[in-house]
Amino acid sequence: MKRLDGKTALITGGGSGIGAACAAALAAEGCRVAICGRDARKLETAAAAFKGEPKILAHPCDVADRASVAALLAWAGKELGRIDILINGAGTNVPNRLIGEVKPEDWDMIMAINVTGAFNMLKGVLPRMRERRDGLVINIGSTAGLRAGALGGVAYNASKFALKALSISVMDELREEGVRVTTIHPGEVDTPILANRPKPVTPEHRAKMLHPEDVAAAVLMVACLPPRAEVTELTIKPIVQAFV
């Protein structure tokens, strides 16, 4: 018997990077997984890449759009039934990140996806988790939400600090209701978001970063804990990355 047999999971930002790796890791343990994201083609590719059972399901969604989230959750209700695990993995950044460079519309877009998107998903999924007095939410934060710096940029850093605050607030509110909330803070990870760095990342630098599968392993550990155990926050980073 696999560790997540009979469980279901919905993962945002599931078309690539950490989200896709989490989907494969959970599905390999028997979880029925559905992934969502804005790019339908990426979603289909990520779902098809997993060759095991049960198959990974996919549905397009813009988490910053509440009508899109409502359509996603209606679809997920039919395909998955209940949602045992919600992983908020959708996130973005832009090349022009410093306060003198970032455009107001980019600030709005980053906050809408990285924070409001998670809020929208929580508002849709939590009521039934609370009714069942059971459920797990894993929010993918960042070390940029713990140690703000120029690398992440003002909007991304602010969004990840806000996501941490959202996670802690919900965790504290629901701690007597059987719903667990975890924030995982990855350091540098070799994912497609690196294309939005102000300067190209060298192959040597990439080789020292975490892989998406490393973060997925941490997510899987949290997902496999018994309902009595809650991981509040977990930081995972490359060994060479400073954390001061």
Number of C-alpha atoms within 10 A of each C-alpha: 6 10 15 18 15 11 19 20 26 27 23 28 26 31 28 23 22 25 28 28 23 28 30 23 19 26 26 21 20 20 25 25 29 25 29 28 23 18 16 15 13 18 25 18 14 23 23 14 13 18 12 13 12 15 19 25 20 26 21 23 23 19 29 22 14 16 13 15 21 16 14 21 21 13 13 21 12 9 13 18 12 18 23 23 23 24 27 26 26 28 23 18 24 21 16 16 23 16 12 8 11 16 15 10 9 17 18 11 18 23 24 20 23 27 27 21 25 26 19 19 22 18 11 17 20 21 11 14 21 15 12 14 15 17 23 22 26 23 24 25 31 28 22 23 21 16 12 17 14 12 13 22 21 20 24 28 26 20 26 26 21 18 25 23 15 18 25 17 12 17 20 13 11 16 12 11 15 18 25 26 26 25 26 22 22 23 21 21 24 18 15 11 14 18 13 15 16 13 9 9 13 8 8 8 10 15 11 15 18 19 18 20 18 18 25 21 15 16 24 18 12 21 24 13 12 8 13 8 10 18 15 16 16 17 15 17 19 16 11 8 11 8 11 5
